[in-house]
């Protein structure tokens, strides 16, 4: 989890210099139940078809992940605070499933496609759980998938003199974006939301409950 570890000292640098909304949650949603009821009002609100490029340069679609649960998260590699920590927690949570770990794939979709090329994603993801899939694409492709998951994203310039010390890490701008993760079922439909700040043990429990629920209906 090298990337997450390296990010921790930067938290102190970020405080007071990055806008408070720099990692907003987009639309506010409380954590849903570990397994969503059949009449879940959030069902159908998140997800949809997409075509993007993974860290190996291969074109992939949402259908490539059917057959497994997909834990999808939006962030970017120059994120200096929550993104690497959230992704590390998700990886630890999947490992916590033991023999069922291969039933869940962690998918990281960049909100900064201009800088997050497949090669950049490949290098960055070396610090996280093996098997994590990084996705990028054109601006139009990323805009489409972000809209499908109702994830907001906007650039925030770092031209403020008070933020000068962040530029070596973040570059000329940071990206304000939502921090929810979305668990999608093996058929591609929405299962539940995993909010930012939940620890790995709780995420493991959410994943395990959904895996058991899916097995019970088959």
Secondary structure as GFF3:
##gff-version 3
##sequence-region A 1 218
A	DSSP	alpha_helix	2	8	.	.	.	ID=ss1
A	DSSP	alpha_helix	10	14	.	.	.	ID=ss2
A	DSSP	three_ten_helix	20	23	.	.	.	ID=ss3
A	DSSP	beta_strand	51	54	.	.	.	ID=ss4
A	DSSP	beta_strand	59	61	.	.	.	ID=ss5
A	DSSP	three_ten_helix	62	65	.	.	.	ID=ss6
A	DSSP	beta_strand	69	75	.	.	.	ID=ss7
A	DSSP	alpha_helix	82	95	.	.	.	ID=ss8
A	DSSP	three_ten_helix	98	103	.	.	.	ID=ss9
A	DSSP	beta_strand	104	110	.	.	.	ID=ss10
A	DSSP	alpha_helix	118	124	.	.	.	ID=ss11
A	DSSP	three_ten_helix	125	127	.	.	.	ID=ss12
A	DSSP	beta_strand	133	136	.	.	.	ID=ss13
A	DSSP	alpha_helix	139	148	.	.	.	ID=ss14
A	DSSP	beta_strand	153	157	.	.	.	ID=ss15
A	DSSP	three_ten_helix	161	166	.	.	.	ID=ss16
A	DSSP	alpha_helix	167	170	.	.	.	ID=ss17
A	DSSP	beta_strand	173	177	.	.	.	ID=ss18
A	DSSP	beta_strand	181	184	.	.	.	ID=ss19
A	DSSP	beta_strand	190	194	.	.	.	ID=ss20
A	DSSP	alpha_helix	200	217	.	.	.	ID=ss21
###
